[in-house]
């Protein structure tokens, strides 16, 4: 996982919204065409945005017949979050408890 590449991918407003939509979709994910319609962008634009997120290790693609279904890459996302919080709280993990609890709550609401 390249944190700079992942953060660069998320730094664009449309890609961040796309990533957050896929987080809400959970393990089911969403087909590329559905994503394009939901986001209101042309298919080729959506393909470019998804390719950037995939190269950054934040989404995965799986072919289902004639369409491609995208999902959040949980391993890549966890690696980014782990990198961002690696040295959290100067060795005082009790200070990070609210952050960890917030992540667990967010994960339960997206499932």
Buried (B, 14 or more C-beta within 10 A) or exposed (E): BBBEBBEEBBEEEEBEEBBEBBBEBBEEBBBBEBBBEBBEBEEEEBBEBBEBBBEBBBBBBEEEEEEBBBBBBBEBBEBBEEBEEEEBEEEEEEEEEEEEEEEEEEEEEBE
